[in-house]
Amino acid sequence: MQRLILLALTLAGMPLFGMEMEITLPVTQDITFITKDKQSFIISPEVANFIPPIRGIAQMNQFTQKSKFVDGKTFQLILQVLEQFVHADTTKKLLSLDPKFFETYTFTDIPALTRNALALILKVKSAADVNEFKKTAYFLGIEGFADAATAIQNKAPQVYSIADLVALEQVPEITQGKLDLSQKNLVSAVGIALIPEIKTVTQLILDSNQLQSLPDTIGNLQNLTTLTLEHNPLSNATKQFLNQLQQQHPDLKIYMDENKDKTHEKVINISPHTRRHVSLWHEAKT
């Protein structure tokens, strides 16, 4: 929240001293945005709500905004990408499942959808244009697009969150309570609650991904009896806390690698009552 306020005030060129506010309401009318080279853009509410500083200033009833830092050419590209994202079928599907998804999460939490919105547009842009796009995206608080642009430039493998898989309709079927999400190039388990019938899952397999932590919604899977996380770069905080709970609660078995050479596995047992506290703890630590 503090970062959002600072971004908004910096963009407007306003003093930062002694100012404090809560920004919770969405933008409901068009915003006029004037860049440093005097180009004027009309931003629709559905796009403005995805740009933190512009949304923040609008909450102060300023619907004509000027920037000393953003140029017209780059801002036009930013708007083109955001329009592509907002109107994509995958975005609509995500929001139909959770209309408040972006009140909690950001573009960084959906790397595949973010990258897809960029791919065709940046393909025809010069390296200089892409680099300027990245700098402006960071400045505007939409770092996920900057990260996606870097991944495209470096031809990095596509990575996903579970929310990406849901929106792209790439989640496997749940079979006899088993959901296998191993080897999906997952870097985030955000969005697991969006999976239809997820509460019926008793065995969740997340092996061989790139997960470092888990969202607190894992704690809502009351029927879960087995969770496997082998071959993931889990954070030390996550592993340490799980180790502290080893064999204290026998109803949920968690399998994860104990060390880098993966010569043996560690089994952790956690009760349903404890699961949410576990995930909240390591979310705060990571």
C-alpha positions as CSV (number, residue, x, y, z in Angstrom):
1,M,0.0,0.0,0.0
2,Q,2.8,2.5,0.9
3,R,4.5,1.7,-2.4
4,L,1.3,2.4,-4.3
5,I,0.9,5.8,-2.7
6,L,4.6,6.7,-3.4
7,L,4.2,5.7,-7.0
8,A,1.1,7.8,-7.4
9,L,2.6,10.9,-5.8
10,T,5.8,10.5,-7.7
11,L,4.0,10.2,-11.0
12,A,2.1,13.4,-10.3
13,G,5.1,15.3,-9.1
14,M,3.4,15.9,-5.7
15,P,5.2,16.3,-2.4
16,L,5.4,13.2,-0.3
17,F,5.6,14.8,3.1
18,G,2.8,14.2,5.6
19,M,0.4,12.4,3.2
20,E,-1.4,9.2,4.1
21,M,-4.4,7.6,2.5
22,E,-6.1,4.3,1.7
23,I,-6.7,3.4,-1.9
24,T,-9.4,0.8,-2.2
25,L,-12.0,1.9,-4.7
26,P,-11.6,1.2,-8.4
27,V,-11.5,3.8,-11.1
28,T,-14.9,4.4,-12.6
29,Q,-14.3,7.0,-15.3
30,D,-11.8,7.8,-18.1
31,I,-8.5,9.2,-17.2
32,T,-6.6,11.8,-19.3
33,F,-2.9,11.2,-19.2
34,I,-0.4,13.7,-20.5
35,T,3.2,12.5,-21.1
36,K,6.4,14.5,-20.7
37,D,6.4,15.2,-24.4
38,K,2.9,16.6,-24.2
39,Q,1.1,13.7,-25.8
40,S,-2.4,13.1,-24.4
41,F,-4.1,9.7,-23.9
42,I,-7.5,8.7,-22.8
43,I,-7.3,5.6,-20.5
44,S,-10.4,3.6,-19.9
45,P,-11.3,2.6,-16.3
46,E,-10.7,-1.1,-16.9
47,V,-7.1,-0.3,-18.0
48,A,-6.5,2.4,-15.5
49,N,-7.3,0.0,-12.6
50,F,-4.3,-2.1,-13.6
51,I,-1.8,0.8,-13.4
52,P,-1.2,1.5,-9.6
53,P,0.0,5.1,-9.7
54,I,-2.7,6.2,-12.1
55,R,-5.3,4.5,-10.1
56,G,-3.9,6.0,-6.9
57,I,-4.1,9.5,-8.2
58,A,-7.6,9.0,-9.4
59,Q,-8.6,8.2,-5.9
60,M,-7.7,11.8,-5.1
61,N,-10.2,12.9,-7.7
62,Q,-7.6,13.9,-10.2
63,F,-8.8,12.6,-13.6
64,T,-6.3,14.6,-15.7
65,Q,-2.8,13.5,-14.9
66,K,0.6,14.6,-16.1
67,S,4.0,12.8,-15.9
68,K,7.4,14.3,-16.0
69,F,9.0,10.9,-16.6
70,V,6.9,8.9,-19.1
71,D,7.2,9.6,-22.9
72,G,4.3,9.2,-25.3
73,K,5.8,6.5,-27.6
74,T,6.5,4.2,-24.7
75,F,3.2,4.9,-22.9
76,Q,1.3,4.1,-26.1
77,L,3.0,0.7,-26.1
78,I,2.1,0.2,-22.4
79,L,-1.5,0.9,-23.2
80,Q,-1.5,-1.4,-26.2
81,V,-0.2,-4.3,-24.1
82,L,-2.7,-3.6,-21.3
83,E,-5.6,-3.5,-23.7
84,Q,-4.4,-6.8,-25.2
85,F,-4.3,-8.3,-21.7
86,V,-7.6,-6.8,-20.4
87,H,-9.6,-8.1,-23.4
88,A,-8.0,-11.5,-23.7
89,D,-10.3,-14.5,-23.2
90,T,-7.9,-16.0,-20.6
91,T,-8.1,-12.8,-18.5
92,K,-11.9,-12.9,-18.7
93,K,-11.9,-16.5,-17.6
94,L,-9.6,-15.7,-14.7
95,L,-11.8,-12.9,-13.5
96,S,-15.0,-14.9,-14.0
97,L,-13.6,-17.4,-11.4
98,D,-12.3,-14.7,-9.0
99,P,-13.4,-11.1,-9.8
100,K,-11.2,-9.9,-7.0
101,F,-8.1,-11.8,-8.1
102,F,-6.1,-8.6,-8.8
103,E,-6.9,-7.1,-5.4
104,T,-4.5,-9.7,-4.0
105,Y,-2.2,-10.7,-6.9
106,T,-0.3,-8.9,-9.6
107,F,1.0,-9.6,-13.1
108,T,4.0,-11.2,-11.6
109,D,1.7,-14.0,-10.3
110,I,0.5,-14.9,-13.8
111,P,3.8,-15.0,-15.8
112,A,2.3,-17.0,-18.7
113,L,-0.7,-14.7,-19.3
114,T,1.5,-11.6,-19.0
115,R,4.0,-13.0,-21.4
116,N,1.3,-14.0,-23.9
117,A,-0.1,-10.4,-23.9
118,L,3.4,-9.1,-24.8
119,A,4.7,-11.7,-27.3
120,L,3.2,-10.5,-30.6
121,I,3.4,-6.8,-29.8
122,L,7.1,-6.8,-28.7
123,K,8.1,-9.1,-31.6
124,V,8.0,-6.1,-34.0
125,K,9.7,-3.7,-31.6
126,S,13.4,-2.8,-31.5
127,A,15.6,-3.7,-28.6
128,A,15.7,0.0,-27.6
129,D,11.9,0.2,-27.6
130,V,11.7,-2.9,-25.4
131,N,14.2,-1.7,-23.0
132,E,12.4,1.6,-22.6
133,F,9.1,-0.4,-22.2
134,K,10.7,-2.3,-19.3
135,K,11.9,0.8,-17.5
136,T,8.5,2.5,-17.8
137,A,6.7,-0.7,-16.7
138,Y,8.8,-0.8,-13.6
139,F,8.1,2.9,-13.0
140,L,4.4,2.4,-13.4
141,G,4.3,-0.5,-10.9
142,I,3.6,-3.2,-13.4
143,E,6.9,-5.1,-13.0
144,G,5.4,-8.4,-14.2
145,F,5.3,-7.0,-17.7
146,A,9.0,-5.9,-17.4
147,D,10.0,-9.3,-16.2
148,A,8.0,-10.9,-19.1
149,A,9.7,-8.6,-21.6
150,T,13.1,-9.7,-20.3
151,A,12.1,-13.4,-20.5
152,I,11.1,-12.8,-24.2
153,Q,14.4,-11.0,-25.0
154,N,16.4,-13.9,-23.4
155,K,14.2,-16.5,-25.0
156,A,13.7,-18.1,-21.6
157,P,11.5,-21.1,-21.2
158,Q,7.8,-20.3,-20.4
159,V,6.9,-20.6,-16.8
160,Y,3.5,-20.7,-15.1
161,S,1.5,-20.3,-12.0
162,I,-1.5,-22.5,-11.3
163,A,-3.7,-19.5,-12.1
164,D,-2.1,-19.5,-15.6
165,L,-2.9,-23.2,-16.0
166,V,-6.5,-22.6,-15.0
167,A,-7.0,-19.7,-17.4
168,L,-5.3,-21.6,-20.2
169,E,-7.4,-24.7,-19.4
170,Q,-4.2,-26.8,-18.9
171,V,-5.1,-28.3,-15.5
172,P,-5.2,-32.1,-15.7
173,E,-8.4,-33.9,-14.5
174,I,-8.7,-34.9,-10.9
175,T,-8.8,-38.7,-10.8
176,Q,-9.9,-40.5,-7.7
177,G,-8.9,-37.5,-5.6
178,K,-5.5,-37.2,-7.2
179,L,-4.3,-34.1,-9.0
180,D,-0.9,-34.3,-10.7
181,L,0.7,-31.0,-11.4
182,S,4.2,-32.3,-11.6
183,Q,6.6,-31.1,-14.3
184,K,4.5,-28.1,-15.3
185,N,7.2,-25.4,-15.0
186,L,5.4,-23.9,-12.1
187,V,7.0,-21.0,-10.3
188,S,3.9,-20.2,-8.2
189,A,1.0,-22.1,-6.8
190,V,-1.1,-19.0,-6.7
191,G,-4.6,-19.8,-8.1
192,I,-4.9,-23.3,-6.7
193,A,-8.3,-22.3,-5.2
194,L,-9.5,-21.6,-8.8
195,I,-9.3,-25.2,-9.8
196,P,-12.8,-26.7,-10.1
197,E,-13.4,-29.4,-7.5
198,I,-10.1,-28.6,-5.8
199,K,-11.6,-29.3,-2.4
200,T,-12.2,-32.9,-3.3
201,V,-8.4,-33.5,-3.9
202,T,-6.8,-35.9,-1.4
203,Q,-3.4,-36.2,-3.2
204,L,-1.7,-33.2,-4.7
205,I,1.5,-33.7,-6.6
206,L,3.7,-30.7,-7.3
207,D,7.0,-32.5,-7.9
208,S,9.6,-31.3,-10.3
209,N,8.6,-27.6,-10.6
210,Q,10.3,-24.4,-9.5
211,L,8.2,-23.6,-6.4
212,Q,9.8,-21.7,-3.6
213,S,6.8,-21.3,-1.4
214,L,3.0,-22.0,-1.3
215,P,0.0,-19.7,-1.0
216,D,-2.1,-19.8,2.2
217,T,-5.0,-21.2,0.2
218,I,-3.2,-24.6,0.4
219,G,-4.5,-24.6,4.0
220,N,-8.1,-24.7,2.8
221,L,-7.8,-28.1,1.2
222,Q,-9.5,-29.9,4.1
223,N,-9.6,-33.4,2.4
224,L,-5.9,-33.3,1.5
225,T,-4.0,-36.3,2.9
226,T,-0.8,-36.3,0.8
227,L,1.2,-33.3,-0.6
228,T,4.4,-34.0,-2.6
229,L,6.9,-31.2,-3.3
230,E,10.0,-33.1,-4.3
231,H,12.5,-31.5,-6.7
232,N,11.4,-27.9,-6.0
233,P,13.7,-25.1,-4.8
234,L,11.7,-24.6,-1.6
235,S,12.9,-21.7,0.5
236,N,14.9,-22.4,3.7
237,A,12.1,-20.8,5.8
238,T,9.5,-23.2,4.3
239,K,11.6,-26.3,4.8
240,Q,12.7,-25.3,8.3
241,F,9.2,-24.7,9.5
242,L,7.9,-28.0,7.9
243,N,10.8,-29.9,9.6
244,Q,9.7,-28.5,13.0
245,L,6.3,-30.1,12.5
246,Q,7.7,-33.5,11.5
247,Q,5.5,-36.3,12.8
248,Q,3.5,-34.0,15.1
249,H,0.3,-34.5,13.1
250,P,-0.2,-37.8,11.3
251,D,-3.1,-37.1,9.1
252,L,-1.3,-35.1,6.3
253,K,1.9,-36.4,4.8
254,I,4.1,-33.9,3.0
255,Y,7.0,-35.2,1.0
256,M,9.9,-32.9,0.1
257,D,13.6,-33.1,-0.7
258,E,15.8,-32.8,2.4
259,N,19.0,-31.8,0.6
260,K,20.3,-30.9,-2.8
261,D,21.6,-34.3,-3.8
262,K,18.0,-35.6,-3.2
263,T,19.3,-38.9,-1.9
264,H,16.3,-39.4,0.4
265,E,13.0,-37.7,1.2
266,K,11.5,-36.1,4.3
267,V,8.0,-36.9,5.4
268,I,6.2,-34.1,7.3
269,N,2.8,-34.6,9.0
270,I,0.4,-31.6,9.5
271,S,-3.1,-31.5,10.8
272,P,-5.9,-29.7,8.9
273,H,-6.1,-27.2,11.8
274,T,-2.4,-26.4,11.4
275,R,-2.2,-26.2,7.6
276,R,-3.3,-22.6,7.2
277,H,-1.0,-21.4,10.0
278,V,1.9,-23.2,8.3
279,S,1.4,-21.6,4.9
280,L,0.8,-18.1,6.4
281,W,4.0,-18.4,8.4
282,H,6.2,-19.2,5.5
283,E,4.5,-16.7,3.3
284,A,5.5,-14.0,5.8
285,K,9.0,-15.3,6.0
286,T,9.7,-15.6,2.3
